Amino acid sequence: MHESSEELPALSTAQARRAVSVMFLANGIAFASWAARVPAVRERLGLRDGELGLALLGVACGAILAFRAAGPLVARLGSRRVTRVSAMLLCAALPLPALAPSFAALVAALVLLGMTNGLMDVAMNAQAVEVERRHGRPILASVHGMFSLGGLIGAALGALAAGLAVSPAVHLLAVAAVLAVVVLDAGGALSADARPEPAVAAGAGASGGSRSTRILLLGLIAFCSSVGEGAMANWSAVYLRDELHTTAAVAATGYAVFSLAMLVGRFSGDGLTQRFGAERLVRAAALLVAGGLGAALVVNVPIALLLGFGCVGAGLSVVVPLVFRAGASAPDVAPGKALATLATLSYGGFLVGPPLIGLLADRFTLRGGLAVVVALVLVIVALAPVVARGPAARSSAACLPAGRPRAIRAH
């Protein structure tokens, strides 16, 4: 059953916002901490490239399984409870890959890591939507910014631990212990879920088909955006190094520029959403990506590519948060189910994009492969009205708490 606000101590919206921000930060730190120690775990188990690739698929498989279960769990138990439990489960699962004694045990540990991370992903996004509803103004972009910040912190801690020759097991156990204390403390300040209206819980009615179509179109936007993110993560350094023959340091700078631009964009995104509205912001963001990366690929010199990668990070930074907000804020759609569907499609883009670009690079060139990102963000431009159409566009004004002025509108 959902926890109602009457069953919980009165907590301020500011406390709830801080708490959900901590959850996003902790999730980013946890996953980046593991990612930073993959080489050490591989070396300890003596894995070949193919074995490591198969093992890492366990994370994806676990996440997809969790996405299927997350919607019903959030609908039944509420995002507050599922976020608290899944955060603790993620902390428990984090050290397991570093403790795995064999390839089979590593696969099992990574499936568990993917499941706990996927469940927390959906639940904390649903909680952020609930906090935004109570707050009466956009917060989704900034809490996603906390995840990005957590990723940078986790990667830095991982690099430090590796440099000091700290074993992956000791490092990840320490991170997990600290994060468990942090999320346990923050969990008590999360917002109680509003009880669903009968129409939302039932999910029935003549408009069911149009709701499903809208969620799928939002998912297509998230898919296209995530292909771009995956391309930057996997191919930006390769392009600079192999195609433009830069130094290794310059090549590594490509993804750093993308990541920094995405971080800045996410912390700026809520204010931009409030000022310009979701539809206009998504369209402008996608045009920034298409124009910046497209021009960089035409000019094809290192400084142009670095600027282009920055445009990709800044532009894509706001897309997925706004898609999640649009999907989960409509009053006639169960937030957990909508977010689970959107998370699955978004994650699919991140998984499918890099190998697709690799295949196109083999067939044509890597330059041509990255042009796919430009084509896909033009799809986002065309679908931008979906982000604002219907009840989701009016959710912030409609859901302001009693007694709050309705001058603030989050389109």
Secondary structure, 3 states (H helix, E strand, C coil): CCCCHHHCCCCCHHHHHHHHHHHHHHHHHHHHHHHHCHHHHHHHHCCCHHHHHHHHHHHHHHHHHHHHHHHHHHHHHCHHHHHHHHHHHHHHHCCHHHHCCCHHHHHHHHHHHHHHHHHHHHHHHHHHHHHHHHHCCCCHHHHHHHHHHHHHHHHHHHHHHHHCCCCHHHHHHHHHHHHHHHHHHHHCCCCCCCCCCHHHHHCCCCCHHHHHHHHHHHHHHHHHHHHHHHHHHHHHHHHHHHHCCCCHHHHHHHHHHHHHHHHHHHHHHHHHHHHHCHHHHHHHHHHHHHHHHHHHHHHCCHHHHHHHHHHHHHHHCCHHHHHHHHHHHCCCCCHHHHHHHHHHHHHHHHHHHHHHHHHHHHHCCHHHHHHHHHHHHHHHHHHHHHHHCCHHHHHHHHCCCCCCCCCCCCC
